[in-house]
């Protein structure tokens, strides 16, 4: 009877350690996912801002070009 309790306690301790390891690993994986997601969001935001400024400048220059060409048409 005493051996059964000892073996039972050892098995219970092993199960608890295994469960704790899985939880710690899951937490580390979640942190990695959050870091990757924040990097993707940051790069997307920077890209959109850079592209937005470039597109704005492009259309401003295009508008100036069209206006100049329109003003120089023969009448």
trRosetta pair geometry for C-beta under 8 A, 3 or more apart (Angstrom, degrees):
i j d omega theta_ij theta_ji phi_ij phi_ji
1 4 5.7 -53 -155 30 33 115
1 5 6.9 31 151 -16 64 103
2 5 5.8 -54 -154 34 35 110
2 6 6.5 34 151 -18 67 106
3 6 5.6 -55 -148 37 35 112
3 7 6.1 31 156 -15 69 107
4 7 5.9 -55 -144 40 29 108
4 8 6.0 32 154 -21 63 110
5 8 5.5 -54 -143 38 29 115
5 9 6.2 30 156 -19 64 106
6 9 5.8 -55 -148 36 28 109
6 10 6.4 28 153 -18 63 106
7 10 5.7 -53 -147 36 32 112
7 11 6.3 30 155 -17 66 107
8 11 5.9 -56 -147 38 29 109
8 12 6.2 30 154 -20 64 108
9 12 5.6 -53 -144 37 30 113
9 13 6.3 33 155 -20 64 105
10 13 5.7 -55 -150 35 30 112
10 14 6.5 31 152 -19 64 105
11 14 5.6 -53 -148 35 33 112
11 15 6.4 34 154 -19 65 104
12 15 5.8 -52 -148 35 31 112
12 16 6.4 32 152 -19 63 106
13 16 5.7 -54 -149 36 32 112
13 17 6.4 31 154 -18 65 105
14 17 5.8 -54 -147 36 32 110
14 18 6.3 32 154 -19 65 106
15 18 5.7 -55 -148 37 31 112
15 19 6.3 30 155 -18 65 107
16 19 5.8 -55 -146 38 30 110
16 20 6.3 30 155 -19 64 107
17 20 5.7 -56 -147 37 31 111
17 21 6.4 32 154 -21 65 104
18 21 5.8 -53 -148 34 30 111
18 22 6.6 29 154 -17 63 104
19 22 5.9 -54 -150 35 32 110
19 23 6.5 32 153 -18 64 107
20 23 5.7 -56 -149 37 33 112
20 24 6.3 32 155 -19 66 106
21 24 5.8 -55 -147 37 32 110
21 25 6.3 31 155 -18 65 107
22 25 5.7 -56 -148 38 31 111
22 26 6.3 33 153 -22 65 106
23 26 5.6 -52 -146 34 31 112
23 27 6.5 33 153 -20 63 103
24 27 5.7 -52 -151 34 33 113
24 28 6.6 32 151 -17 64 104
25 28 5.7 -54 -150 36 34 110
25 29 6.3 35 152 -19 66 105
26 29 5.6 -52 -147 37 33 112
26 30 6.3 36 152 -22 65 104
27 30 5.6 -52 -147 34 31 112
27 31 6.5 33 153 -19 63 103
28 31 5.6 -52 -151 34 34 112
28 32 6.5 36 150 -20 65 104
29 32 5.6 -53 -150 35 34 113
29 33 6.4 35 151 -19 66 104
30 33 5.6 -52 -149 36 33 112
30 34 6.4 34 152 -20 65 104
31 34 5.7 -53 -147 36 32 111
31 35 6.4 32 154 -18 65 106
32 35 5.8 -55 -148 37 31 110
32 36 6.3 29 155 -17 65 106
33 36 5.8 -55 -146 38 31 110
33 37 6.1 31 155 -19 65 108
34 37 5.7 -54 -144 38 30 111
34 38 6.3 29 156 -18 64 106
35 38 5.8 -54 -145 37 29 109
35 39 6.4 32 154 -20 63 105
36 39 5.7 -54 -151 35 31 113
36 40 6.4 31 152 -18 65 105
37 40 5.7 -54 -148 37 32 111
37 41 6.3 32 154 -19 66 107
38 41 5.6 -52 -144 38 33 112
38 42 6.2 35 156 -21 65 106
39 42 5.8 -55 -146 36 29 111
39 43 6.3 25 157 -14 64 108
40 43 6.0 -58 -146 40 28 107
40 44 6.2 30 155 -20 64 109
41 44 5.7 -56 -147 37 28 113
41 45 6.3 30 155 -21 64 107
42 45 5.8 -55 -148 35 29 111
42 46 6.4 27 155 -16 64 106
43 46 5.8 -54 -146 38 32 110
43 47 6.2 33 155 -19 65 108
44 47 5.7 -57 -147 38 29 112
44 48 6.2 27 157 -18 65 107
45 48 5.9 -55 -146 36 28 109
45 49 6.4 26 156 -16 63 107
46 49 5.9 -58 -148 39 29 109
46 50 6.2 26 156 -16 66 109
47 50 5.8 -57 -144 39 29 108
47 51 5.9 22 160 -13 66 112
48 51 5.8 -58 -140 44 27 107
48 52 5.8 34 157 -27 64 109
49 52 5.6 -52 -142 34 27 115
49 53 6.6 25 159 -16 61 103
50 53 6.1 -56 -153 35 29 107
50 54 6.4 25 152 -15 64 110
51 54 5.6 -56 -145 40 34 111
51 55 6.0 33 157 -18 68 107
52 55 5.9 -55 -144 38 27 108
52 56 6.3 30 155 -21 63 107
53 56 5.6 -54 -147 36 30 114
53 57 6.4 28 155 -16 65 105
54 57 5.8 -55 -149 38 30 109
54 58 6.3 35 152 -23 64 106
55 58 5.5 -51 -145 34 33 116
55 59 6.4 25 160 -12 66 105
56 59 6.2 -60 -148 40 27 102
56 60 6.3 30 153 -20 64 108
57 60 5.6 -54 -145 37 32 114
57 61 6.3 30 157 -16 66 106
58 61 6.0 -60 -152 38 27 108
58 62 6.2 27 151 -19 64 109
59 62 5.3 -49 -141 38 36 115
59 63 6.2 41 156 -23 66 102
60 63 5.8 -53 -149 33 29 111
60 64 6.6 28 152 -17 63 105
61 64 5.7 -53 -149 36 33 111
61 65 6.3 35 153 -21 66 106
62 65 5.6 -54 -147 36 31 113
62 66 6.3 29 155 -16 66 106
63 66 5.9 -54 -145 38 30 108
63 67 6.2 32 155 -20 64 108
64 67 5.7 -56 -146 37 30 112
64 68 6.3 30 156 -19 65 105
65 68 5.9 -54 -148 36 29 110
65 69 6.3 25 155 -15 64 108
66 69 5.8 -56 -145 41 30 110
66 70 6.1 32 154 -21 65 109
67 70 5.6 -55 -145 37 29 112
67 71 6.3 26 157 -18 64 107
68 71 5.9 -58 -147 36 29 108
68 72 6.4 14 159 -9 64 113
69 72 6.0 -68 -146 43 29 104
69 73 7.3 55 152 -51 61 85
70 73 6.1 -26 -162 -15 37 114
